Amino acid sequence: MAALQTGTIQAIKTNQAQLLAEWNRGLEASGSTRNLKEQDLQQQTSEFLQLTLNALESENGSNIATPGWEAVRQFLERLSASRALLGHDSHQTANFIFALKGPLFALLQRHYRDQPEEQAQQVLDVSELFDNLAMHTIRTFQRSREAVIKRQQEELLELSTPVVKLWDGVLALPMIGTLDSQRTQVVMESLLQRIVDTGSEIAIIDITGVPTVDTLVAQHLLKTVTAIRLMGADCIISGVRPQIAQTIVHLGLDLQGVVTKANLADALKLALSRLGVNLEKAG
């Protein structure tokens, strides 16, 4: 990529205040300032333009992958991460760069009005430079957004697999929704850790909220039961509805050795009896 001419860099520097004003107005008009305070936006645009000028004035060329553009790349990476957290999309984030191109082109047209060939070349070079900066912003935004989504998914998994202490020595894990490999792993780790922490002897897995049970779901349940037994505890599966029982029989799934109950109350009653606890109605 060709380096920008000294005249272009000087024109940007001389007209910096005007460029910032037009740029900020363009960002506001395009709707790219959602959830942003005006002073934060002004600080970000000013910092980016100054960092870009520093990189251009230091004779680093226009290749943004070089070490001389490190400060600009880091700024854009921080900006992309903050935009992802604010809920902006990739278009709004990239427009932070694209909105500057209009004011820059107008400046170059005025500066090179008597040099049409030079004007065309500088407009092309500036466009290529800021397109590359925008692409770097988009790539960083996508990584940041994926990280946010992954963290949210992990938090939802943790929230959807609460381990409840029903009695001394008895834990319950109510399952809601579909079981898959990732969720089974979270369930297993969470339940096993609570067994260790509480010294519980019996764990109840309630599948009342699981809509369907197929071969894969049954395998996940069996793996969890096996892991619980390896920890020295026993396991009861509750919430086995008639439809689920018929499905298990139809699929020919082997749940021998696994104690099942129709509901959580029956499972708790069995667990307490195994612990030698007798409950009687008062009066």
Summary of the structure (lengths in Angstrom):
residues: 283
radius of gyration: 31.1
end to end distance: 90.0
largest distance: 103.8
contacts: 848
relative contact order: 0.08
helix: 65%
strand: 10%
